[in-house]
Amino acid sequence: MIPSNQIADSTRRQFFGTCGVGLGKVALASMLARDALAGDGHSNSATGADISGATPGLHRPVKAKRVIYLFMAGAPSQLDLFDYKPKLVELEGQPIPPSVIDGQRYAFIQPDAAVLAPRFKFDSHGQSGAQLSEVLPHLATVCDDVTFLRAVHTDQFNHSPAQLFVNTGSGIPGRPAMGSWVTYGIGSETQDLPGFVVLKSGGSLSGGASMWNAGFLPGRFQGVPFRQSGDAILNLANPDEIDDSTQRETLNLIRKLNQKRLDDTGLDSIRTRIEAYEMAYRMQSRAPQVLDLSDEDQATLDLYGVDTAKSGSFAHNCLLARRLAESGCRFIQLYHSGWDHHSNVEGGLKGQCKQTDQATAALVADLKQRGMLDDTLVVWGGEFGRTPMVESSAALGRSLGRDHHPQAFTMWMAGGGIRPGQTIGKTDELGFHPIEDAIHVHDIQATILNQLGIDHERLTFTHAGRPYRLTDVHGQVIEKLVGA
């Protein structure tokens, strides 16, 4: 006779599938945080406080219920989009002063490379007077709802570690993603969808899946990536030969077998497995409703620039992000690649802004008109900035590009209780170094957690004998961004 646990495992594999982004994998990765925390019995290492069954407002007043993070992988050029420097126009073609670049090293250019002026015109917009490039006309229409952070800096110089650093707080793979920390700490508002969802467009990512991995946190808190083409989640629909009655009977049988195994062993992992299948069953009715855009009116589709015949575009993902936010997902991460412009920064930015500007602004405007922007924090930014100096290499076929620049770049936030209509931070006349209100990546992370009601110093997890947190041993909340 075949042991009952083998029968159960076989039935599960046949019914839910074991490859791709399947329904079973989605469910297993997104168990209810309150059940998971209660089962694991973890405590806050910094305070000793039990966070089992934690609810929003764990440490601080809640300003945001959810986060939509628009990550622009490859590092957009802040000098051509947000941080206009007339001095670069004046010095174009001349070597940058040695005093500015003293001690600096670069991946693809010499430190004394010539200055490259901004490639686009800038203008002031809105009551806030935000200065924006001409290739961001749609963002200009919502700039009074946005606060720009012009003096962000990072510890990492190359794409993969820098992308990991922004997403996980460390440049080394294996640390939990920000969305994992959030769902571990305060759970999700939905029982029928993942609390931490990942949507991708534009190509490959240097940081890879480590950017949404749960690291040393329980695996159920990892981000769930939806597929870019075809069905976003595999196996949502039953096979033709499986009707609802047969499915329910099959699940009941699997539950009985798992329950017997649970009674015999007492393992919490078996309990989690039982609950995962029930969640998967619920998702089969809920997820298709969220993923189906047919109930959106044409005005909304036009606002975002969505072509319903093409799934997986940035515009499609922005609209889907709003629907996931409405449905209770806690952390929605959009990755859009293609911003690494070592050559032809002008043409590259024109193309990327054409793909992203309209939908980005539409997301902010749509959330606002639906009354959701107040408690939805929208974050936009890449992993670092680009140099004021030009990158040109005949050997590599590059010209009129910009190299990596970790010392200063621009991000922005909207909604979620932040003070809008500001520009915080200032760089020197060449856009090289911060000279006012410098903001570290860990400060960004601390502020995001703060708006969700989490003290970044108190949400910890003990691993390998010591407590860890998203912001390592650094970070402070950006008071000018969140203060009254």
N, C-alpha and C positions, 0 to 999 in steps of 0.2 A: 504493500500500500504506500502511496506517495504521502509524505508528511503534509499536514494541513497548511503549514507555513509556505511550503513550496507551491501548493495549489493556489494559495492567495497571491503569492508573488507572480505566478504565471498569469492568473486572471487579470491582475493589475496591468501587467505589461501589454497584454492583448487589448485590453479595453481602452487604456489611456495613451498607449504609445510611449516609446522611450527615446525618441530622437526629436530634434528641432525644439521650437518653443511650444511644447505641448501643454495641454490643459493641466495634466497632473503635475508637471514641473512648476507651472505658474502657481498652482494652489499650494504646493509644498513650500514654495519660496515666500508665501505671503499669508501665513497663518495669523489669526487674530493675535495682536500683540498682548492683549490682556491675558489670554490663555497661555501664551508662551512665557510671559514673565512670571506668571503664577507657577507654571510648571518648573521653570529653571530656578526660581527663588533667588535671583541675583539681588545684590544690594548695591547702593551707591557707595563706592569705596571711599570717597572723600568724606562723606558725612555719616556713613553707617546706616542711613535711612533706607528702609525697604521700599523699592520702587515697583513691587509687584502690583499689577493692576493700575499702573500710573495713568493719570489723565492729564489733558492739556492744562498748563498752568502749574507744572511741577514745582518750579522755583520762583517764577516771576509772573506778573500780569501778562495775559496772552494778547498780543496785538495781531498776530497772523495765525490762521488755522492751517495754512498749507503753503507750500513753496512751489513755484514753477521756475526752474533754473535753465536759462538759455545759454548753453556753453558753446562758445565759438572756437572750436578746436583749430589750432594752427597759429593763433595769435594775431588778431586784427591790428592794423597800424593806427595807433592813437593819434599820431601826428597828421594823418590824412583824414581822420574822421571826427575827432573830438577836441584836440589840443593844438589849436592854431598858433604857430610861432613865426611872426614876421622876420625875426632874425635869421631864420633858415633861408628865407627868400633873399635876404641881403647877402648871405654868405654862400649861396649855392655855387658849387664847383670848387670851393676853396677847402683846404684841409681843415678839419675841426681843430680848435686850439689844443695843444698838448696838455695844458693844465686841466682841461675838462675830462680827458680820457686817461689820465695817469693811472697806471696799474690795471687797466681793463684788458680783457682778452675776449676775442670773438671767434665764432665758429668758422665763418666764411669770408671775413674781410680783415684788412689791416686796420689797426687803431687810427691811423692817420688818413683814412679814406675821406673822400670829399663829402661835403655837406649836400644833402638832397632836400630841396624845398618841398612843401606840401604840394600834392598833385592836383588839388581841387580848391575851388573857392569856398570860403566860409561866410556865414551870415548869422546874425542874432535872431532868436525866435522866442515868441511867447512873452508873457509878462515877466518871466524869469530872465529873459535875455540870454538864454543858453546859446553858445556858439557851436554850430554844427556844420559839417561838410555838406556840400550840395548833393552828394550821393545818398543822403539820408532825409529826403523830403517828407517821408511819412512819419518818421520819428519826430521830426520838427513839429508836427501837429499835436503831439501829446507830451511835449517836453516839459510843460508845467506840472505834469503828474510824475515826473522823473527827477531823481537826484543823481548827478554825475560825480563820480569819485575819480579825480584826475591824477592822484599821486599814489596809486597802488604799486606795491613792489613785492617781489617774491625771492625766495632763496635759490630757486632752480633756474638753470640756463638752457637746458635742452628739452625738447617737446615731451617725451615720455615721462620723465620725473616731474616736470612742471605741471603736466596735466594731472598726474597722480596727486601732486601737492595740493592743487586747488580742490580736487574732489575728495581727498581722503585725509588731508593734513600732513601727509608724509610723501617724500619722493621715492620711497621704497615700497614695492608691491607687498600686499598682505595686510594692510590696514583697512579698517571698515570705511565704507563710503559715508559721506555726509547723510545721505538718505537713510542708510542703515542705522546710523546713530540716532537719527530723528525717530524712526519707527520703533527702534528698540526702547527709546526713552518715553515716548508719549503715544505710541500706537497709531492707529488709523481710524478714520471716521466711517469706514465701510467694512462690512463683513463679506461682501460679494466680489470685491476686486482687490488687486494688490495694493498695498499701502505705498509702495515705492516702485514707480514705473519708469522705464527708460525708453525713449524714442530717439531714433537716429536718422540722419540724412546727410548727404553730401560726400560720403566716402568713408575711408578707414580712419581709425583713431590710434594715435601713437600709444596712448595709455592703456588701450584695450579694455577687456572686461574687468580688470582690477579696479577700474574707476567706479564700478557699481557693485563690487563684491562686498560681502559681509565681513570679510577678514576673519578675525578671531571671535566675532559675535556669532551667536547661533545662526545657522544658515538660512533660517526662515526670514531673516531681515535683509537679505540681499535684494538688489534691484531686479525687477523682472523686465527684460528687454522684449518689446513687441517687434515683430518682423517688419522689414521695410517694404516688402512686396507680398502680394497674395494675402492670405489670411494673417492678421496680426498675431493671433494665437491659434496654433494648430489644435485640431480635435475638439473644437467647440461644438460642432454639429455631430449628432449621432450617425454612425454608419446606416446605410439604407435598411439593413436587416435588423436594426435595433430600434424598436419603438420605445416610447416613454415608459411603458409598463415593464418591458424587458430590462431596460436600464435600471429602473428602481429596484427590481428584483435582484439584479446582478449586484448592485451596490449593497443591498441588504445582506446578501450572502457574504460578500467581502467583509462587511462590517462584523458579521457573526464570527468569521474566521479570525479576524483581527482582535475581536473582543476576547476570544478564547486565548489567543496568544498573550494578550494583555493580562488576563486573569492568571495565566501561568507564570509570567515573568515580572509583571509590575513595571515594565519599562515605560518611561514617559514618551519615548520615541514612537511606541506603538499607539499611544493615545493621540499623539500628534498626527500619525498616519490616518487614524480613523477620522479625525476632524478635517484633515486635508481633503479627503474624498467627499465629505459633505460640502465643503466649501467649493470644490470643483463642480459639484452638482448644481450649486446655487449660481456659479459663474456662467453656466451654460444658458441660463435665462437672462442674466444681467449684462454680461460682457457684450453680446451682440447688439444690444440696445445702445450702449455707449459708443461702440465702434462704427455703427451705421449712421452716416451723415445725411441720410435721406430726409430726415425730419428738420434739417436746417433750411431756412428760407434762402432764396437766391441772393437777397441783400447781404446776408451774413457771409455766404460763400464768396461773394464779390468783394466784401470788405477784407477778407483774408487773402483773396486771390487764389482760392482753392479750385482745382480742376478735379471733380469727383471721379473722373476716369483714371486718375493717377494717384495711387496711395504712396505714402512714404516721403513725400516732399516736405520741406520745412513748413510751408503754409498749411498743409494737411495736418502736420504734427502740432502746430500751434492751436488749431481749432480743436483737435483731439485733446490737447492739454486742458483747454477750457472745459470740455465735457468731462474729463476725468476729475478735474477739480470740483465740478458741480456734483459729481458722484461720490465724493468723499475721500479720494486718494490724497495722501498726506504730502508726498514729495514726488514731483513730476519733473524728470530730468530730460531735457532735449539737448542732443549733441548734433551740431552741424559743423562738418569738416570743410576744409578748403581755404583757410585763411593764411596759409604759410607762403607769403609772397616774397621769396628771395629774388625774384625777377619780375619785372613789369608789375610793380605794386599798383600802378594806376588801373591797368586793365583788370587785374585780379580783384581789386576792391569794387570796381564797377559791376563785375559779374556777381560777386557775393552779395553786395547790397541789393542788387536787383532780385536775388532769390529770397532775401530775408527781411528787408526793411519794411515792406508793406505788411507782412504777417505779424512782425514784431509789434508794430504800432497798433495793428488791429487787435491783437491780444490785450494790450493795455486798455484800449478804448472799449472793447467788448466787455471785459471784466468790470470796467467802471459803470457802463450803462446798465449792467445787470446787478449792480450793487455788491459785486464781489471783490472789487479791488481793495476795499478797506481791510479785508482780512485774508487777502492773497498776496504774498510777497513774490514779486517778479524780479529776477536777477539776470543780468546780461554781462558777459565778459569772456575773455580767453585766458590763456595760461601765462602770458607775459606780453610785452609790447615789442615795438620795432625801433631800430636805431635811427638817429638823425642823419647818419652817414649812409651813403649809397653802397649797394652791393652790386658789383659788376665783375664778371669772370668769363673771359672768352673760352677758357678750358671747360667750364661747366655750362656754357651757353646762357649765362645770366647777365642781365643789364637792368638798370633802373629799379632795383629791388631794395629791400631793407633786411638787415640781419636781426637775430634775436636780441631783445633788450629787456632784461629782468628788472632794471633799476626803476622804471616808471612806466605805467600804462593806465588805461582808463577802463573802469567798469561803471555800470549804473544799476540802480534799484528803483522800483516803483511799488506803491501799495504797501500792504502789510504793516501799517502803522508808522512808516517812515515819514520824515518831513520832506515833502516834495518841493520841486522848483528851486533846488539849490545846485551849486557847483562847489564841491568840497575838495580842497587840496590844490596845490599849485606846483608846477615844475619850473626849472630855470628857463632862461630865454631861448635855450636850444632844445628844451624838452628832454633833457638828459637825466637830471637828478631832481627828486622832490625837494622843495624848499619850504613848503608849508603844508601842515596836516598830512604828513605821510601816513599811508595805510598799508599794513602788512596783510598778506593773504589770511593769516590766522585771525586778524581783526574782522575781516569779512565773515569768516565762519562763526566767530563769536557773536557777531551782530545778528546773523541769520537765526542762530539758536535762541538768542535773546528775544527776538520778535515772536518766537513760538512758545515763549514762556520757560525756556531752559537756560540755566546758568551753565555756561560752557566749562567752568571749573569744577562743577559738581556732578555732571553726567559722566561717569567713568565706568570702566570695566577692567577687572583684574585679570591679567593674562601673563603667564610665565613669571608669576611672583610679584608683579608690580601693577599698579593702576595705570591705565591708559585713558586718554581723552582725545577728541577730535583735534583740538588745538595744541596738543602736546603740552609744553610748559609755557606757551606764549599766548598772545592774543588779548585784546581788550575791546569792549563794545565801543562803536563809533558814536560818541555822544552827540555830535553835531547832526548826525543822521537820524537819531531816534529821540533826542531830547525834546522836551515840551517847548 
